[in-house]
């Protein structure tokens, strides 16, 4: 499944966590974390540092504006998690 469809499905089913703080708060329950292509380096480092070995982290090919749109949000998102 493409990341676009996976994010849209997660948003529809309520298994999507949006934002750096929320992603880190729920990091133990996430299967995958998606980072926008233009995520600030310090945020990427923080998320990678908090994530466990079992959490898949993927760098999206889209920027934060497009990532927010893919998640069906009216705002940008640099970090999203999928439960």
Contact map, one row per residue, 1 for C-alpha under 8 A:
11101100000000000000000000000000000000000000000000000000000000000000000000000000000
11111100000000000000000000000000000000000000000000000000000000000000000000000000000
11111110000000000000000000000000000000000000000000000000000000000000000000000000000
01111111000000000000000000000000000000000000000000000000000000000000010000000000000
11111111100000000000000000000000000000000000000000000000000000000000000000000000000
11111111110000000000000000000000000000000000000000000000000000000000000000000000000
00111111111000010000000000000000000000000000000000000000000000000000011000000000010
00011111111100000000000000000000000000000000000000000000000000000000011100000000000
00001111111110000000000000000000000000000000000000000000000000000000000000000000000
00000111111111110000000000000000000000000000000000000000000000000000000000000000011
00000011111111110000000000000000000000000000000000000000000000000000001100000000000
00000001111111100000000000000000000000000000000000000000000000000000000000000000000
00000000111111110000000000000000000000000000000000000000000000000000000000000000000
00000000011111110000000000000000000000000000000000000000000000000000000000000000000
00000000011111111000000000000000000000000000000000000000000000000000000000000000011
00000010011011111100000000000000000000000000000000000000000000000000000000000001111
00000000000000111110011001000000000000000000000000000000000000000000000000000001111
00000000000000011111011000000000000000000000000000000000000000000000000000001011100
00000000000000001111111000000000000000000000000000000000000000000000000000001111000
00000000000000000111111100000000000000000010001000000000000000000000000000000111000
00000000000000000011111110000000000000000000000000000000000000000000000000000000000
00000000000000001111111111000000000000000000000000000000000000000000000000000000000
00000000000000001111111111100000100000000000000000000000000000000000000000000011100
00000000000000000001111111100000000000000000001001100000000000000000000000000000000
00000000000000000000111111100000000000000000000000000000000000000000000000000000000
00000000000000001000011111111100000000000000000000000000000000000000000000000000000
00000000000000000000001111111100000000000000000001100000000000000000000000000000100
00000000000000000000000001111100000000000000000000110000000000000000000000000000000
00000000000000000000000001111110000000000000000000000000000000000000000000000000001
00000000000000000000000001111111100000000000000000000010000000000000000000000000111
00000000000000000000000000001111100000000000000000000111000000000000000000000000111
00000000000000000000000000000111110000000000000000000011110000000000000000000000111
00000000000000000000001000000111111000000000000000000011110000000000000000000011110
00000000000000000000000000000001111100000000000000000000111100000000000000000011100
00000000000000000000000000000000111110100001000000000000111100000000000000000111000
00000000000000000000000000000000011111100000000000000000001111110010000000001110000
00000000000000000000000000000000001111100000000000000000001111110000000000000000000
00000000000000000000000000000000000111110000000000000000000000110000000000000100000
00000000000000000000000000000000001111111011000000000000000000110000000000000110000
00000000000000000000000000000000000001111111000000000000000000000000000000000000000
00000000000000000000000000000000000000111111100000000000000000000000000000000000000
00000000000000000000000000000000000000011111110000000000000000000000000000000000000
00000000000000000001000000000000000000111111111000000000000000000000000000000000000
00000000000000000000000000000000001000111111111100000000000000000000000000000000000
00000000000000000000000000000000000000001111111110000000000000000000000000000000000
00000000000000000000000000000000000000000111111111000000000000000000000000000000000
00000000000000000001000100000000000000000011111111100000000000000000000000000000000
00000000000000000000000000000000000000000001111111100000100000000000000000000000000
00000000000000000000000000000000000000000000111111100000000000000000000000000000000
00000000000000000000000100100000000000000000011111110000000000000000000000000000000
00000000000000000000000100110000000000000000001111111110000000000000000000000000000
00000000000000000000000000010000000000000000000001111110000000000000000000000000000
00000000000000000000000000000000000000000000000000111111000000000000000000000000000
00000000000000000000000000000010000000000000000000111111000000000000000000000000000
00000000000000000000000000000111100000000000000000111111100000000000000000000000000
00000000000000000000000000000011100000000000000000001111110000000000000000000000000
00000000000000000000000000000001111000000000000100000011111000000000000000000000000
00000000000000000000000000000001111000000000000000000001111100000000000000000000000
00000000000000000000000000000000011110000000000000000000111110000000000000000000000
00000000000000000000000000000000011110000000000000000000011111100010000000000000000
00000000000000000000000000000000000110000000000000000000001111100000000000000000000
00000000000000000000000000000000000110000000000000000000000111111110000000000000000
00000000000000000000000000000000000111100000000000000000000111111110000000000100000
00000000000000000000000000000000000111100000000000000000000001111111000000011100000
00000000000000000000000000000000000000000000000000000000000001111111100000111000000
00000000000000000000000000000000000000000000000000000000000001111111110000010000000
00000000000000000000000000000000000100000000000000000000000101111111111000011100000
00000000000000000000000000000000000000000000000000000000000000011111111111111100000
00000000000000000000000000000000000000000000000000000000000000001111111111110000000
00010011000000000000000000000000000000000000000000000000000000000111111110000000000
00000011001000000000000000000000000000000000000000000000000000000011111110000000000
00000001001000000000000000000000000000000000000000000000000000000001111111000000000
00000000000000000000000000000000000000000000000000000000000000000001111111110000000
00000000000000000000000000000000000000000000000000000000000000000001100111110000000
00000000000000000000000000000000000000000000000000000000000000001001100011111000000
00000000000000000000000000000000000000000000000000000000000000011111100011111100000
00000000000000000110000000000000000100000000000000000000000000011011000000111111000
00000000000000000011000000000000001101100000000000000000000000110011000000011111000
00000000000000000111001000000000111100100000000000000000000000000000000000001111100
00000000000000011111001000000000111000000000000000000000000000000000000000001111110
00000000000000011100001000100111110000000000000000000000000000000000000000000011111
00000010010000111000000000000111100000000000000000000000000000000000000000000001111
00000000010000111000000000001111000000000000000000000000000000000000000000000000111
